[in-house]
Amino acid sequence: MDNLKVVILAAGQGTRMKSEVPKVLHRVLDKTMVGYVIEASKEAGAKEICVVVGHQSAMVKNTIKDMYDNIVFAVQKEQLGTGHAVMQAGDFIKDGNILVLCGDTPLITAETIGKLCDAHEQQKNSVTVVSMLADDPTGYGRIIRENDGFSRIVEQKDATPEQAKVKEVNTGVYIFKADALNSAFEKLGNNNSQGEYYLTDTLEIIKNDGGRVGIMTAEDDREFMGVNSKLHLSQAIAAMRERINTRLMLDGVTITDPANTYIGKDVKIGADTIIYPGCMLEGRTTIGKSCIIGPNTRMTSSTVDDCVTVQMSVLIDAKVKSFTTVGPFAYLRPNSEVGEHCRIGDFVEIKNSAIDDGTKVSHLTYVGDSDVGKCVNFGCGTVTVNYDGKNKYRCKIGDGVFIGCNTNLVAPVEVGDRAYTAAGSTITKNVPEDSLAIARNRQENKLGWRKKVNK
């Protein structure tokens, strides 16, 4: 649709959430609720998006700005209804097709938005509203039809007993022609039980002015689930988890326990990869083919190539190349890159380091701010000592190096190709290639010492 503009309502406090966090900033998996709505709008072709903020507006603005470009904001200082909220968008709504969405409906999809836009254009409507059939319509505005067409929308508190029985309800999603919307705003009043300016009333005004009001009934009412409490939030998380996991399984990924596997919308996983229970895969994580991930692994914005095994470990902004194993209980911190055919074992932490192919860091080792060559063997308990309390320094370790157990490499230091360090050494000077570095005191045995000190 040409000239599609989106207004997202995100001004409410959400008192039923019982939280100091604004409602629309609560997370469904790894994204805020309003983030899903913004992304669905962009995927549907919206070039301009206005978010109407109110409660804790600075926090909402800053969070959205950190994640998305080209978003404009309007402020609703007083909570005077949905119609009043859209009015705050001002010049933004003066032309084009104005799609109104709610910031607390994270399950809405770009496909549904596209169908709504198509129906609106094809039927040449002045406004089109999305309805759904609810088994329990309590709390929703009722769609009142007349001769199979639109008559009006009646809010729950204003409904007569007969109107309250109607099960076709308003989802809160509309698309308007801008001129029809602005003309309706000139006549919009607040003569209702809440004393608010209802956006729903604009539809009746448009109809009475001779405009065409269309209704599109939702195919999947879960898309319009409004999140108003932590219970609703858990239900939205479950629905989103099911949607994402189903798509991945249909694409050839094995998820052994979908109900206990949490994968973000932007995560990409290759075919024949197996995901075991308890995994949380977030952000822009990419996992290749034929991998084994989990159980109980967390990855955030990390890249794992084909045929990698990761067990019970945490990867954040890290990269792992093919045929490497990680874990259990490993921690790959940001800017860590591990090569092919490597072994990163239990209780190993790697941070801001590059580890080349064939290297083994098997257990109880910290590698920080280091450049490690090919086929290096780290003995248990090795530490790269990269921080002096003020500055951080890098270690450089060549190819084929053997690091003895409990070695401290005090950066900045270089260990040449094929060099060895003796177990228990604290290395403070560069080690030439093909040499053995021993940096520890000579052992001295005090014979009979115990008897002497216990006299």
Sequence and secondary structure as in RCSB ss.txt:
>XXXX:A:sequence
MDNLKVVILAAGQGTRMKSEVPKVLHRVLDKTMVGYVIEASKEAGAKEICVVVGHQSAMVKNTIKDMYDNIVFAV
QKEQLGTGHAVMQAGDFIKDGNILVLCGDTPLITAETIGKLCDAHEQQKNSVTVVSMLADDPTGYGRIIRENDGF
SRIVEQKDATPEQAKVKEVNTGVYIFKADALNSAFEKLGNNNSQGEYYLTDTLEIIKNDGGRVGIMTAEDDREFM
GVNSKLHLSQAIAAMRERINTRLMLDGVTITDPANTYIGKDVKIGADTIIYPGCMLEGRTTIGKSCIIGPNTRMT
SSTVDDCVTVQMSVLIDAKVKSFTTVGPFAYLRPNSEVGEHCRIGDFVEIKNSAIDDGTKVSHLTYVGDSDVGKC
VNFGCGTVTVNYDGKNKYRCKIGDGVFIGCNTNLVAPVEVGDRAYTAAGSTITKNVPEDSLAIARNRQENKLGWR
KKVNK
>XXXX:A:secstr
 TTEEEEEEE    GGG SSS GGGSEETTEEHHHHHHHHHHHTT SEEEEEE TTHHHHHHHHHHH SSEEEEE
 SS   HHHHHHTTGGGGSSSEEEEEETT TT  HHHHHHHHHHHHHTT SEEEEEEE SS TTS EEEEETTEE
EEEE GGG  HHHHT  EEEEEEEEEEHHHHHHHHTT    STT    TTHHHHHHHHTT  EEEEE S GGGG 
   SHHHHHHHHHHHHHHHHHHHHHTT EES GGG EE TT EE TT EE TT EEETT EE SS EE SS EEE
S EE TT EE S EEESEEE TT EE SS EE TTEEE TT EEEEEEEEES EE TT EEEEEEEEESEEE TT
 EE TT EEE B SS B  EEE TT EE TT EEESSEEE TT EE TT EE S B TT EE  S      TTHH
HHHT 
